[in-house]
Amino acid sequence: MKDKNRFSILLEHLMAIAELKNSILAKAVQYDDSYISKWISGKLLPTEKNHENTLQAISHCIVEALSEESTAQLLQEYQLQDINDLETAIYDNLESEYMYVKELQNSTGTEVAPKISYYPELTLDQFIFKMKHPSLRKVNSLNVYAIVDILNVDPNYQLLIAELNSAHGGRNLILPGVHFSLLMDLESAASTPAYTAGFLMNVMTNLSNIDFNLYSGSQAQRKLIFAIRDTYAISGMLVDSSHCLGITTIEDSDLTNELYHKIRLLCNKETLLIRKTTIPEMIHRFEYEQTLISQKQYCLIGHLTEHFLPEDLYTELLDEYCLNNNDLQKEDVKKLNHLTQRILETTPIHLIIYASVLKDFTVTGELDFFGVRISLTISQRLRCLKNLEQLVNKLDLMHVCVLPEGILSDHQHIAHPTLFVSDSLCYLRLKKLTPEYNICIPNKIILDHIFEEFFDDVWDSNIDKNSHNTVVAMIQHAIHAIEIMLEVN
């Protein structure tokens, strides 16, 4: 009996969940019943010319046929909260499987992939296309281990490789079932420390909605290896920044899992590059205070945090925080605020503010309060910015400059993280929908040094004699905008 292709398997699965009859689907896509049977059996595929319209009609018909129970099943399968997103997710899944089967037809003459395939040479474009296996669409349960010499890859391809699957970043979803571990080689990187730090911040932010872990080791030199548990693996040797040799693809679960577990052994505590934690955990371990009392104080502000609040507003937000979180003692957190204010008054501090920060805060009112995103009212935003203006104007030891958009990254879809750099501890605060493990702390001294060099480089290249006036003008403009919003409301 002929093996079924991946598109046919998925179509049959979705129709079974929806209890959708062939005749009803045939009417929806305006095909004869016999075509639906052949699509399900794998004897035929929808015609390539009209496949997008056909797949959209299939997706719509499946969603329309769902019962309350089957709707809940597919929402869970695609990790969605809103039923309005379900049709798009089903279409994306069908389209991914369809294009995979069509590519197999064109390249191998078959619709079902052989267990092992070998390619003497591929461009990085071709490798990435084969790497983006349709099984990566499985957001309910996906386990991937990879070894990639990513910092010696052409920069145009780096984020394409590291993002794993662009669908994971869509619709602001949190996907706890997606686990991705990447081993890279930090020490032989061809890039500058400034570029390396910027790239790592982009990757950590872009993948903050999945369980992503980053490791570093010399084992990654010249390697391109991905293994998806139970499903698929691809490996090759990087010969220059855009070509690889000796590529092997595996679609056998036993062989894939053997490679998967070998890579997993290399991703351990010794090779862990970034440790993920939370602000409460940092406070309990005294790491939060450690950064405050350090001699060198640098901060790249990607979103406003609790450090720059007036005391009365800080207390209001703390009361709100404590209503929903019991992981911190209120009196301890109040003491931290007093410590922060004294540090701001007495310690030299260098702040770099992204140009978009104040505009975003003015419109959304979102503030990172000890790792939890809180939306401030319009009047609270005004109090916050007036306090920030006062700090910038009155504190002689606070040095501030603005970082124009596009200097570090032209990936506008990636939210800016906030980076704290000190001589004792560096950490990233990611702008994430949930507070779970949104703090990233370097686990290797070399990465601390990279972040320090990164900050120095950004500061030296962007500071000018008018930087203080520029920041004050930005804050005053934001204050003026909020005052207008208050009048309108």
PyMOL commands that set and color helices and strands:
alter all, ss='L'
color gray80, all
select helices_A, chain A and resi 6-18+22-29+33-41+51-65+68-77+83-108+124-131+134-137+150-152+155-162+166-172+193-206+218-220+253-266+279-284+287-292+306-308+311-324+330-346+357-364+378-394+445-462+467-488
alter helices_A, ss='H'
color red, helices_A
select strands_A, chain A and resi 116-123+142-148+175-184+210-216+223-228+232-240+243-250+274-277+297-301+349-354+366-369+372-375+398-403+418-422+427-429+439-442
alter strands_A, ss='S'
color yellow, strands_A
deselect
rebuild
show_as cartoon
